[in-house]
Amino acid sequence: MVEYEIIEIKESKLIQQVIEVQRLAWQRDDYSLVPPTILRALATHGGKIFGAVTPEQQLIGYVLGFPALSIVDSSKGDKFLYFHSHQIGVIPAFQNFGVGTALKAKQREYCLKMKFPVLTWTYDPLVSTNSQVNFKHLNTISRTYHTDYYGPRNDAYNAQLPTDRMEVELWLIPSIESSLLALKDKILGNVQDQDVSDLWHFNDDPLPSLESVTIDENIESYFIPIPGDFLIAKKSDFEKLLKWRLIIREVYKKLIEKKFVCIDFWRSRDPEIPSTLVWTTSPVFERVSPKFLQIN
């Protein structure tokens, strides 16, 4: 049991601790860190940093975000305001104790209070644990894929691998939330292993390498496999993980072009079948669109 409270971070003393959490959480060099001057400016000019602090005033995790503006049509001045979460990090010794979940809940609570319609963030789609949290527990959707989003990075997590990211959307409008949950229940209600595995082709290596994904325009939903443990896969066979990255990039972009949206994470009870991300298309997504959220 870890004792902590979630507080807003504005003061320089705690901001300096954010720097140390960045180093420990991602094993980053100084070049990759968000500097304290930027953190201070964000914290005092519209951005929000929430931190998990122990009774001894040690910062063990934080989440950082800021209001963002999406231009729908620049010629007409159409735009909408939302909130983007840039980072969430927890010191390794305090991970798996619900600290990250509590930080995300606080950020969501703030966005609801400020009436932001949607909260967005990016993550690595090859990391199954983050996929599970984002889609299964937080009920996000994704329809945006960024190729090598941050460019080359030298930290232990990203080194040598293109920094592709999926952008997820957590909608905070009750009617949209309920529509998305109903759609997930409908698609996943009667899924069978055979329905899923027929769409893939794998080789016989211990770490499955996605060889190809069959895309059939008559299929309404796709279950696309991802590696089980990103860091183990990266250490055991980097070339194979890179192949996953490039094939997943191609498949996701094709699905997005065809107006498919990633809505869930699915895991079979059969350990031989990898975890998957679930993609589908539906009229529901026409309502989940910036054009309905314009501000003047």
C-alpha positions, 0 to 999 in steps of 0.5 A, a space after each residue: 500500500 502506497 500512501 499519497 495524495 494528488 495535488 496541483 503542482 505550480 511551485 518550483 520545488 515540486 517542478 524540480 521533482 518532476 524532472 527527476 520523475 521524468 529521468 527515472 520513469 523513462 531513463 531519459 537523458 537531459 536532452 529529452 526532458 521537458 525543462 523546468 522553465 517550460 513546466 513552470 510556464 505551463 503550470 501558470 498559463 493554462 496548463 495543469 500539472 497534477 502530482 502524486 505526493 507522499 506524506 514525506 513530500 516526495 513526488 512519485 508521479 505526475 500528469 501534465 496537460 494543457 488546453 489545445 485548439 483544433 482548427 476545423 476550417 481556417 477559411 471560416 474560422 471554425 475551431 474547437 477547444 479541447 484538453 491534451 495530456 502530454 505526459 504521465 509518469 510514475 517512478 518505477 518503484 511506485 508503479 502497479 499501485 494505481 498511481 497512474 490511474 489516480 492521476 488520470 482520474 484527477 485530470 479527467 475530473 478537472 476536464 469535466 469541471 472545465 467542460 472540455 468535450 474531449 481529452 486526448 493523448 498519445 501512446 505507443 500502440 505496440 505497448 499492450 499494457 497501455 492499450 489495455 488501460 486506454 481502451 478497456 479501462 478508460 474507454 478511449 477511441 483512436 482514429 489518428 496515427 502519427 508516424 515517428 511522432 517525436 523523431 529519434 530519441 535516445 532514452 532506453 524506451 525509444 532508442 533506435 525504434 521509430 516513435 510512432 504514436 496513436 492519438 486517443 480521444 476520451 470523450 466526456 459528453 455523456 451521450 457520446 460516452 454511452 453510445 461508444 460503450 454500447 458499440 463496444 458491447 455489441 461488437 465484443 459480445 460474441 467474439 470467438 477466437 476463430 473469428 479473430 485468428 483467421 485474419 492473421 498469418 504468423 511465422 513459427 518463431 517464439 515471439 510471433 512476428 506479424 507477417 500480414 493482415 488480411 483486409 477484407 472490405 466486407 468485414 466490419 471489425 478487425 482484431 489486429 494483434 500486438 506484441 505481448 510485452 514491448 520491453 521484453 520483445 525489444 531486448 530479445 529481438 529488436 529487428 522483429 519488433 521493428 517489423 511489427 512497427 512497420 506493418 502495424 503502421 501500414 495496417 492502421 493507416 489503411 484502416 483509418 483511410 477507410 474511416 475505421 476507428 480503434 475502439 477496444 482492447 481484446 485478449 483471448 483466454 488462449 495464451 497462443 493468441 496475441 492481444 489485439 486492438 479492435 477496429 470498426 466503423 459505425 455511424 456513431 463516429 459521425 457524431 464524435 466529430 469536431 464539426 459538432 463542437 465548433 466555437 465562435 
